[in-house]
Amino acid sequence: MKFLLMIHGDEAGWDDLPPAEQQARREQYAAVARRGEVLRASELGPTSSATTVRVQDGGTLVTDGPYAETREALGGVFLVEAASIDEALQLAKELPAPSGRGGIEVRPVYEDES
């Protein structure tokens, strides 16, 4: 079964880390990404580079910035193959703690079986 591990953190908290600490955390992420059960891992650009598309009332609105104003932002994702949610959670525990009061959200990925 596939799971998506979504790393949410405070972008300002990341920027406040010394470069050596940022590099150490990137190396920890890379070490987990090399594991066999990790299918894909990607760091995302900052929210300042985001564009949001909203479709409502038959119209489309495109705006700069993230979908929601919040301190925590989605900073990276890991797509993993695990036998159970417990295995996926164990992988999430091996990732460095996100900056600020962030966390790692783990969700099953449902795939079309047809």
WOLINHU-V855072 format. One record per pair of residues at least 12 apart in sequence whose ideal C-beta (glycine too) atoms are under 10 Angstrom apart, sorted by the first residue. I is the first residue (numbers start at 1). J is the second residue. Records with the same first field share a line. If there is no record, write none. Layout:
I->J ; J
//
This chain:
1->80 ; 81 ; 82 ; 83 ; 84 ; 85 ; 87 ; 88 ; 108 ; 109 ; 110 ; 111
2->37 ; 39 ; 40 ; 79 ; 80 ; 81 ; 82 ; 88 ; 107 ; 108 ; 109 ; 110 ; 111
3->37 ; 39 ; 78 ; 79 ; 80 ; 81 ; 82 ; 84 ; 85 ; 87 ; 88 ; 89 ; 91 ; 92 ; 106 ; 107 ; 108 ; 109
4->40 ; 77 ; 78 ; 79 ; 80 ; 88 ; 105 ; 106 ; 107 ; 108 ; 109
5->32 ; 38 ; 41 ; 76 ; 77 ; 78 ; 79 ; 80 ; 82 ; 88 ; 89 ; 91 ; 92 ; 95 ; 104 ; 105 ; 106 ; 107
6->44 ; 74 ; 75 ; 76 ; 77 ; 78 ; 92 ; 103 ; 104 ; 105 ; 106 ; 107
7->29 ; 41 ; 43 ; 44 ; 72 ; 73 ; 74 ; 75 ; 76 ; 77 ; 78 ; 92 ; 95 ; 96 ; 97 ; 98 ; 99 ; 102 ; 103 ; 104 ; 105
8->70 ; 71 ; 72 ; 73 ; 74 ; 75 ; 76 ; 98 ; 99 ; 100 ; 101 ; 102 ; 103 ; 104 ; 105
9->71 ; 72 ; 73 ; 74 ; 75 ; 76 ; 96 ; 97 ; 98 ; 99 ; 100 ; 101 ; 102 ; 103 ; 104
10->70 ; 71 ; 72 ; 73 ; 75 ; 98 ; 99 ; 100 ; 101 ; 102
11->46 ; 47 ; 48 ; 71 ; 72 ; 73 ; 75 ; 99 ; 100 ; 102
12->71 ; 73 ; 99 ; 100
13->71 ; 72 ; 98 ; 99 ; 100 ; 101 ; 102
14->46 ; 73 ; 75 ; 98 ; 99 ; 100 ; 102
15->46 ; 99
16->99 ; 100
17->99
21->96 ; 99
22->99
24->96
25->95 ; 96 ; 97 ; 98 ; 99
26->43 ; 76 ; 96
27->96
28->94 ; 95 ; 96 ; 97
29->41 ; 43 ; 76 ; 78 ; 94 ; 95 ; 96
30->43
31->94 ; 95 ; 96
32->78 ; 80 ; 91 ; 92 ; 94 ; 95 ; 96
33->76 ; 78 ; 80 ; 95
35->78 ; 80 ; 91 ; 94
36->80 ; 81
37->78 ; 79 ; 80 ; 81 ; 82 ; 83 ; 87 ; 88 ; 91
38->78 ; 79 ; 80 ; 81 ; 82 ; 91
39->78 ; 79 ; 80 ; 81 ; 109
40->77 ; 78 ; 79 ; 80
41->76 ; 77 ; 78 ; 79 ; 80 ; 95
42->76 ; 77 ; 78 ; 79
43->75 ; 76 ; 77
44->73 ; 74 ; 75 ; 76 ; 77
45->75
46->66 ; 73 ; 75
47->64 ; 65 ; 66 ; 67 ; 68 ; 69 ; 70 ; 73 ; 74 ; 75
48->64 ; 65 ; 66 ; 73
49->64 ; 65 ; 66
50->63 ; 64 ; 65 ; 66 ; 67 ; 73 ; 74
51->63 ; 64 ; 65 ; 66
52->64 ; 65 ; 66 ; 67 ; 68
53->67
54->67
71->100 ; 101 ; 102
72->98 ; 99 ; 100 ; 101 ; 102 ; 103
73->98 ; 100 ; 102
74->102 ; 105
75->98 ; 99 ; 102
76->95 ; 98 ; 104
77->104 ; 105
78->91 ; 92 ; 95 ; 104 ; 106
79->109
80->92 ; 106 ; 109
81->109
82->106 ; 108
85->106 ; 107 ; 108
88->106 ; 107 ; 108
89->104 ; 106
91->104 ; 106
92->104 ; 105 ; 106
93->106
//
